[in-house]
Amino acid sequence: MRKLVVFFSCLMMNSMVLMAQKEEGKIGMGQLIDEQFKFAEQQYKVLAKNVPADVMPQTYNAKTDKVQTSDTKWWCSGFFPGTLLYIYEYTKDAAILKEANARLGILEKEKHYTGNHDLGFMMYCSFGNAYRLFKKPEDKATIDTAAASLTTRYRPAAKVIQSWNSGKKWGGPVIIDNMMNLELLSWVSDHGGDKKYKEIAITHANSTLKNHFRPDFSSYHVVDYDMKTGKVVKKQTAQGAADESAWSRGQSWGLYGYTMMYRFTKDKRYLSQATKIAKFILTNPHLPKDLVPYWDFDAPEIPNALRDASAAAVNASALLELAQYSDKKDRKMYVAVAEKMIRALASDTYRAKLGENGGFLLMHSVGSIPHKSEIDVPLTYADYYFLEALHRYKNWYLKS
């Protein structure tokens, strides 16, 4: 029986590759990437004009034709400057860089924030990219301070970084999203910072590996710990369809997170976990043909469920990195599938027209249906990981 499951899983994945490779009438990826960045260059100037200088863009309300904004303590505050930096890296547009620097200026103070686990999203996706491009000592100092702030949420007895503060529903919640913030800690340790930061990241990744995943390698969203003993109290969801469902973006965070942790550690357990998460996503019978997931793989309204472009963007970027660590056959498959995802997101179905969508690039993402928040709208992190995927494809796989 197990051999049959493996056979049909491989058959499904091979079919995806063939579909990705045999689509006709496609422009080359080099041209597609160039077109997307030139579009982003103009579109993000529209977005910048729609957002006051002291806040960050969050989403767009089509009914009011206004961009909704947030303060810099919001967990996604780093994505706007990070996206601007990705655009500048490709286009070298001075106005885009000026805007990025202005937004970094209002974000910098959050290096001291300890209110939740999201310092990686906030500070590494922004100042991490800035330091990568310009190597300014002050940017590295900001990243180092942010890592120190994040470690204040580490709970040694439970061997995890607590995601959110204790509340009525959960005493010690840890969410799968937290895997993404381990990049900040690992990078700082590897670049002259305190070695304990990476040790914390590894310990957290190991606890998540043990407690967050089901036998099919799908992930729970929230695991509630007793932070004094490390005992798992319950496993539930905040943004998924049900406690036992596979919330799509949560699967994406896991895929990206363990691929990234393999980069920093070369621990084969992490590579194995990333590969198995990828298999769960790519062979899932509820994954649509264009590979842009429904908001939850078990959403009760499938096939009429809303899609989540942000999950597809994260998946595309993660698979392009996973391909770097895979054998020739899997590498080819992952790149082909990521390309199909990118092409879907770049199509008229998901990518906005110039001047529309409030200035955001992608349409049709889902924040949290259970909270009736950010439903079928653009989201700032969807744009960020879409452009990251384009950069990765260009730098790693585009033939010169």
C-alpha positions as CSV (number, residue, x, y, z in Angstrom):
1,M,0.0,0.0,0.0
2,R,2.8,2.4,0.9
3,K,4.5,1.7,-2.4
4,L,1.3,2.6,-4.2
5,V,1.0,5.9,-2.3
6,V,4.6,6.8,-3.2
7,F,4.1,5.8,-6.8
8,F,1.0,8.0,-7.2
9,S,2.6,10.9,-5.3
10,C,5.5,10.8,-7.7
11,L,3.2,10.5,-10.7
12,M,1.3,13.6,-9.6
13,M,4.5,15.6,-9.1
14,N,5.9,14.5,-12.5
15,S,2.6,15.6,-14.1
16,M,3.0,19.0,-12.6
17,V,6.5,19.3,-14.1
18,L,5.2,18.2,-17.5
19,M,2.4,20.7,-17.3
20,A,4.8,23.5,-16.3
21,Q,7.1,22.7,-19.1
22,K,4.6,22.1,-21.9
23,E,2.5,25.3,-21.6
24,E,2.7,27.0,-25.0
25,G,2.9,30.7,-25.9
26,K,5.0,31.6,-22.8
27,I,7.4,34.4,-22.7
28,G,10.8,33.6,-21.4
29,M,11.4,33.9,-17.6
30,G,14.0,36.6,-18.2
31,Q,11.4,38.7,-19.9
32,L,8.7,37.9,-17.4
33,I,11.0,38.9,-14.5
34,D,12.0,42.1,-16.2
35,E,8.4,43.0,-16.9
36,Q,7.3,42.3,-13.3
37,F,10.1,44.5,-11.8
38,K,9.4,47.3,-14.2
39,F,5.7,47.1,-13.2
40,A,6.6,47.0,-9.5
41,E,8.8,50.1,-9.9
42,Q,5.8,52.1,-11.1
43,Q,3.2,50.4,-9.0
44,Y,5.0,50.9,-5.7
45,K,5.4,54.6,-6.4
46,V,1.6,54.7,-6.5
47,L,1.4,52.8,-3.3
48,A,3.9,55.1,-1.6
49,K,1.7,58.1,-2.5
50,N,-1.2,56.4,-0.9
51,V,0.5,55.9,2.4
52,P,1.4,58.7,4.9
53,A,5.0,59.0,5.7
54,D,4.7,57.9,9.3
55,V,2.9,54.5,8.8
56,M,3.2,51.4,6.7
57,P,0.8,49.9,4.1
58,Q,-1.3,46.9,5.3
59,T,-3.9,46.2,2.6
60,Y,-6.4,47.9,0.3
61,N,-10.1,48.3,0.7
62,A,-11.7,48.3,-2.8
63,K,-15.0,49.5,-1.4
64,T,-13.5,52.7,0.0
65,D,-10.7,52.9,-2.6
66,K,-8.2,53.5,0.3
67,V,-5.1,51.8,1.4
68,Q,-5.3,50.6,5.0
69,T,-2.2,51.3,7.0
70,S,-0.6,50.2,10.3
71,D,1.9,51.5,12.7
72,T,5.4,50.2,12.8
73,K,4.7,47.7,15.6
74,W,2.5,45.7,13.3
75,W,4.0,42.3,12.4
76,C,4.2,43.1,8.7
77,S,5.8,46.6,9.0
78,G,9.1,45.4,7.5
79,F,7.7,44.1,4.2
80,F,7.1,47.5,2.6
81,P,10.7,48.7,2.9
82,G,11.9,45.2,2.1
83,T,9.9,45.1,-1.1
84,L,11.1,48.6,-2.1
85,L,14.7,47.3,-1.7
86,Y,14.0,44.3,-3.9
87,I,12.7,46.7,-6.5
88,Y,15.7,49.0,-6.2
89,E,18.1,46.0,-6.4
90,Y,16.7,45.2,-9.8
91,T,15.9,48.7,-11.2
92,K,18.4,51.0,-9.5
93,D,15.6,53.6,-9.3
94,A,16.8,56.4,-7.0
95,A,13.3,57.4,-6.0
96,I,12.5,53.9,-4.9
97,L,15.7,53.8,-2.8
98,K,14.8,57.2,-1.2
99,E,11.4,55.8,-0.3
100,A,12.9,52.7,1.2
101,N,15.3,54.7,3.3
102,A,12.5,56.9,4.6
103,R,10.5,53.9,5.6
104,L,13.5,52.3,7.3
105,G,13.9,55.5,9.2
106,I,10.4,55.2,10.9
107,L,10.9,51.4,11.5
108,E,14.3,51.5,13.1
109,K,13.0,52.1,16.6
110,E,11.2,48.7,16.6
111,K,14.6,47.0,17.1
112,H,13.7,47.1,20.8
113,Y,10.2,45.6,20.4
114,T,9.5,42.6,22.5
115,G,5.7,42.4,22.2
116,N,5.7,39.2,20.1
117,H,7.8,36.9,18.0
118,D,7.7,38.9,14.7
119,L,11.1,40.8,14.9
120,G,12.4,38.7,12.0
121,F,9.6,39.7,9.7
122,M,9.8,43.3,10.9
123,M,13.6,43.9,11.0
124,Y,15.3,41.2,8.9
125,C,13.1,41.5,5.8
126,S,13.8,45.2,5.9
127,F,17.2,46.0,7.5
128,G,18.5,42.6,6.5
129,N,18.0,43.4,2.9
130,A,19.4,46.9,3.4
131,Y,22.6,45.5,4.9
132,R,22.9,42.9,2.3
133,L,22.9,45.6,-0.4
134,F,24.8,48.4,1.2
135,K,26.8,46.9,4.2
136,K,26.1,49.9,6.4
137,P,27.4,49.3,10.0
138,E,24.3,51.0,11.5
139,D,22.0,48.6,9.7
140,K,23.9,45.6,11.1
141,A,23.7,47.2,14.6
142,T,19.9,47.4,14.1
143,I,19.7,43.8,13.1
144,D,21.9,42.7,16.1
145,T,19.7,44.6,18.5
146,A,16.5,43.1,17.0
147,A,17.9,39.6,17.5
148,A,18.7,40.4,21.2
149,S,15.1,41.7,21.6
150,L,13.7,38.5,20.0
151,T,15.5,36.2,22.4
152,T,13.7,37.8,25.4
153,R,10.7,35.7,24.3
154,Y,12.7,32.4,24.6
155,R,11.4,30.1,27.3
156,P,14.2,27.7,28.3
157,A,12.0,25.2,30.2
158,A,9.7,24.7,27.1
159,K,12.6,25.1,24.6
160,V,10.6,27.5,22.4
161,I,10.2,31.1,21.5
162,Q,6.8,32.2,22.7
163,S,4.9,33.7,19.8
164,W,2.1,35.7,21.5
165,N,1.6,36.7,25.1
166,S,-0.6,34.6,27.4
167,G,-4.3,35.2,27.1
168,K,-7.7,33.6,27.8
169,K,-7.4,31.0,25.0
170,W,-3.7,30.1,25.2
171,G,-1.2,30.2,28.0
172,G,2.0,29.7,25.9
173,P,1.1,29.9,22.2
174,V,3.7,29.0,19.6
175,I,2.7,29.3,16.0
176,I,4.2,27.8,12.9
177,D,4.9,31.3,11.5
178,N,7.6,31.6,14.1
179,M,9.9,29.4,12.0
180,M,10.4,32.4,9.7
181,N,11.9,34.6,12.5
182,L,14.7,32.1,13.2
183,E,16.5,33.5,10.1
184,L,17.2,36.7,12.1
185,L,18.7,34.8,15.0
186,S,20.8,32.4,12.8
187,W,22.1,35.2,10.6
188,V,23.2,37.3,13.5
189,S,25.1,34.5,15.2
190,D,26.8,33.6,11.9
191,H,27.9,37.2,11.4
192,G,29.7,38.0,14.6
193,G,26.8,38.0,17.0
194,D,26.1,36.0,20.1
195,K,26.3,32.2,19.4
196,K,23.4,31.6,21.7
197,Y,21.0,33.2,19.2
198,K,21.5,30.4,16.7
199,E,21.4,27.8,19.5
200,I,17.9,29.2,20.4
201,A,16.8,29.1,16.8
202,I,17.9,25.4,16.5
203,T,16.3,24.5,19.8
204,H,13.0,26.1,18.7
205,A,13.1,24.4,15.3
206,N,13.6,21.1,17.0
207,S,10.7,21.6,19.3
208,T,8.5,22.6,16.4
209,L,9.7,19.6,14.5
210,K,8.6,17.4,17.4
211,N,5.3,19.0,18.2
212,H,3.8,20.9,15.3
213,F,3.5,18.3,12.6
214,R,1.0,15.5,11.9
215,P,1.9,12.1,10.4
216,D,1.2,13.5,6.8
217,F,3.6,16.4,7.5
218,S,0.9,19.0,7.6
219,S,1.3,21.5,10.4
220,Y,-0.9,22.7,13.2
221,H,-1.1,26.5,13.4
222,V,-1.0,27.0,17.2
223,V,0.6,24.7,19.7
224,D,-0.1,25.8,23.3
225,Y,2.7,25.0,25.8
226,D,3.0,25.0,29.5
227,M,6.0,27.2,29.5
228,K,7.1,26.0,33.0
229,T,7.3,22.4,32.0
230,G,7.3,22.3,28.2
231,K,4.3,20.1,28.1
232,V,2.0,20.5,25.1
233,V,-1.4,21.6,26.4
234,K,-3.3,21.6,23.1
235,K,-3.0,22.0,19.4
236,Q,-5.4,24.4,17.6
237,T,-5.7,27.0,14.9
238,A,-6.1,30.8,14.8
239,Q,-6.4,31.5,11.1
240,G,-7.2,28.1,9.6
241,A,-10.6,26.5,8.9
242,A,-10.4,24.1,11.9
243,D,-7.9,22.8,14.5
244,E,-7.2,19.7,12.4
245,S,-7.2,21.4,9.0
246,A,-4.1,22.4,7.0
247,W,-4.1,26.2,6.9
248,S,-2.3,26.9,3.6
249,R,0.0,29.8,4.6
250,G,1.0,27.8,7.7
251,Q,2.2,25.0,5.5
252,S,4.2,27.6,3.5
253,W,5.8,29.0,6.6
254,G,6.9,25.5,7.6
255,L,8.3,24.8,4.1
256,Y,10.2,28.0,4.0
257,G,11.3,27.8,7.6
258,Y,12.9,24.4,7.5
259,T,14.5,25.0,4.1
260,M,16.1,28.1,5.6
261,M,17.2,26.4,8.7
262,Y,18.9,23.7,6.6
263,R,20.8,26.6,4.9
264,F,22.2,27.7,8.3
265,T,22.8,24.3,9.9
266,K,23.1,21.7,7.2
267,D,21.1,19.5,9.5
268,K,19.6,16.8,7.3
269,R,16.6,16.5,9.5
270,Y,15.5,20.0,8.4
271,L,16.1,19.2,4.7
272,S,14.0,16.0,5.1
273,Q,11.3,17.9,6.8
274,A,11.2,20.6,4.1
275,T,11.0,17.9,1.4
276,K,8.1,16.2,3.1
277,I,6.2,19.4,3.6
278,A,6.7,20.2,-0.1
279,K,5.4,16.8,-0.9
280,F,2.3,17.4,1.2
281,I,1.6,20.7,-0.6
282,L,2.4,19.6,-4.1
283,T,0.6,16.2,-4.0
284,N,-2.4,17.5,-2.1
285,P,-5.6,16.6,-4.0
286,H,-7.0,20.1,-3.1
287,L,-4.2,22.0,-4.7
288,P,-5.6,23.8,-7.8
289,K,-4.1,23.3,-11.2
290,D,-2.5,26.8,-11.2
291,L,-0.8,25.9,-7.9
292,V,-2.2,28.9,-6.0
293,P,-3.7,27.3,-2.9
294,Y,-7.1,27.7,-1.4
295,W,-6.8,29.6,1.8
296,D,-7.0,26.2,3.7
297,F,-6.3,22.8,2.1
298,D,-9.4,21.6,4.0
299,A,-11.6,24.6,3.5
300,P,-15.2,23.3,3.5
301,E,-16.2,25.5,0.5
302,I,-13.7,23.9,-1.9
303,P,-13.8,24.2,-4.9
304,N,-15.4,27.6,-4.4
305,A,-13.0,28.6,-1.6
306,L,-10.9,31.7,-1.8
307,R,-7.3,31.4,-3.0
308,D,-4.3,32.8,-1.1
309,A,-1.8,34.3,-3.4
310,S,0.5,35.0,-0.4
311,A,0.9,31.3,0.2
312,A,1.8,30.7,-3.4
313,A,4.4,33.4,-3.3
314,V,6.0,32.0,-0.2
315,N,5.9,28.5,-1.7
316,A,7.6,29.7,-4.9
317,S,10.4,31.4,-3.1
318,A,10.9,28.4,-0.7
319,L,10.9,25.8,-3.5
320,L,13.5,27.7,-5.4
321,E,15.8,27.5,-2.4
322,L,14.9,23.9,-1.6
323,A,15.9,23.1,-5.2
324,Q,19.4,24.3,-4.4
325,Y,19.8,21.5,-1.8
326,S,18.1,18.7,-3.9
327,D,19.4,16.1,-6.3
328,K,19.2,16.8,-10.0
329,K,15.7,15.3,-10.5
330,D,14.1,17.0,-7.6
331,R,15.9,20.3,-8.4
332,K,14.4,20.3,-11.9
333,M,10.9,19.5,-10.5
334,Y,11.0,22.1,-7.8
335,V,12.2,24.8,-10.2
336,A,9.5,23.9,-12.8
337,V,6.8,24.0,-10.2
338,A,8.0,27.3,-8.7
339,E,8.0,28.7,-12.2
340,K,4.4,27.7,-12.7
341,M,3.5,29.4,-9.5
342,I,5.3,32.6,-10.5
343,R,3.6,32.6,-13.9
344,A,0.2,32.2,-12.3
345,L,0.9,35.1,-9.9
346,A,2.1,37.3,-12.8
347,S,-1.0,36.6,-14.8
348,D,-4.0,38.9,-15.0
349,T,-5.8,36.7,-12.6
350,Y,-3.6,37.6,-9.6
351,R,-1.5,40.6,-10.6
352,A,-3.1,44.0,-10.6
353,K,-3.1,46.6,-13.4
354,L,-1.0,49.7,-13.1
355,G,-2.5,52.3,-10.8
356,E,-5.1,49.9,-9.4
357,N,-5.3,47.7,-6.3
358,G,-4.1,50.7,-4.2
359,G,-0.6,50.2,-5.6
360,F,-0.1,46.7,-4.4
361,L,1.2,44.1,-6.9
362,L,-0.9,41.0,-6.2
363,M,-4.6,40.5,-5.6
364,H,-6.5,37.7,-3.9
365,S,-4.7,36.9,-0.7
366,V,-6.4,36.0,2.6
367,G,-5.3,37.1,6.0
368,S,-7.7,35.5,8.5
369,I,-11.2,34.3,7.5
370,P,-12.0,33.2,11.1
371,H,-11.3,36.8,12.2
372,K,-13.1,38.3,9.2
373,S,-9.9,40.2,8.5
374,E,-8.1,40.8,5.2
375,I,-10.3,38.6,3.0
376,D,-9.6,38.4,-0.7
377,V,-7.3,41.5,-0.7
378,P,-3.8,42.4,-1.5
379,L,-1.3,41.8,1.4
380,T,2.1,43.4,1.8
381,Y,3.9,40.1,2.4
382,A,2.5,38.5,-0.8
383,D,4.2,41.2,-2.8
384,Y,7.4,40.7,-0.8
385,Y,7.8,37.0,-1.3
386,F,6.7,37.3,-5.0
387,L,9.6,39.6,-5.7
388,E,11.9,37.5,-3.6
389,A,11.0,34.5,-5.8
390,L,11.7,36.5,-8.9
391,H,15.1,37.5,-7.6
392,R,15.9,34.0,-6.6
393,Y,14.9,32.6,-10.0
394,K,17.0,35.3,-11.8
395,N,20.1,34.8,-9.7
396,W,20.0,31.0,-9.4
397,Y,18.3,29.6,-12.5
398,L,18.2,32.1,-15.3
399,K,20.6,31.1,-18.0
400,S,22.9,33.9,-19.0
